Amino acid sequence: RKDGAWSKAVKLDGDTMTGNLVVSKASGYISVNKPASGSEVGFAGTMAGKNRWVLYLGDQAAESGSNAGSHFSIGRFNDAGTWLDNPLTIDRSNKNCLFNAPVTIDQGATGSELRLDGQAGTYRAIYYRTAGKARWTILTSSAAETGSNAGSHLTIGRWNDAGAWIDDAV
């Protein structure tokens, strides 16, 4: 009730909507505020009240300065609604993407590609690691592209058991 009359409103302490919520405004967005570092905020997709997927717009990783913590991630849940893992996490401080499973690129009958694109004078690399230590790399060097097909040399690098570079095998 508001001003002695019944009105439609959403309760401030929580509510359930039975229809769609639409924000129709230039540059509109929905803000969900975390009360403190170490808490999480997100949106859940559920089935019969049990989580299936959660889009975390700030996970429980502590914010300790230098843009650390509150990473973006997608969580998946089993049939009972129990969290399984986060197949994708993006680190807020350095924008690194962590995939917690093999990544499959499949464009069906049209073929598939993995593109590593960089500015001239920068390297592009694929690292093969064991227990977090580099073992092999396929790399295009940062050698300047000066014309006549020069620059961006392709190498295959070897790394020792400690993860230190040995040499370019090819």
Salt bridges, closest charged atoms under 4 A:
GLU63 OE1 - ARG92 NH2 3.68
ASP85 OD1 - ARG76 NE 2.71
ASP91 OD1 - HIS71 ND1 3.87
GLU113 OE1 - ARG115 NE 2.45
ASP161 OD1 - ARG135 NH1 2.65
ASP167 OD1 - ARG158 NE 2.78
